Amino acid sequence: MEWFDSSALTLAVFLPLAGVAAVALLPRAYDGLIRGAALAATLLALLVGAAVVPPGSGRATWLRSASARGSAGPRPLSPAT
């Protein structure tokens, strides 16, 4: 699947745009078809996006490179000294 390796990122970016274009071209009367096409485009984009991430790459390695901390939410106020 060498062709996928060379074009996976392009697919991950433009597949949702192609899905939007396909949904926009469908008549409003076909509500079920619109929902199905939107779901299909979303699932395809999800699969391609999941295939782009290399296996065993770890969990959010870019967070460590950005020196992000491991806590979320508001921090308690410290008294002024």
Number of C-alpha atoms within 10 A of each C-alpha: 5 7 7 13 10 10 11 16 15 11 18 19 13 13 18 19 14 13 19 15 11 14 18 12 10 13 10 11 8 10 11 10 14 18 12 13 17 18 13 14 20 16 13 17 20 15 12 19 15 12 15 16 10 8 8 6 8 9 8 8 9 10 11 11 8 8 8 9 8 7 7 6 5 6 7 6 6 6 5 4 3
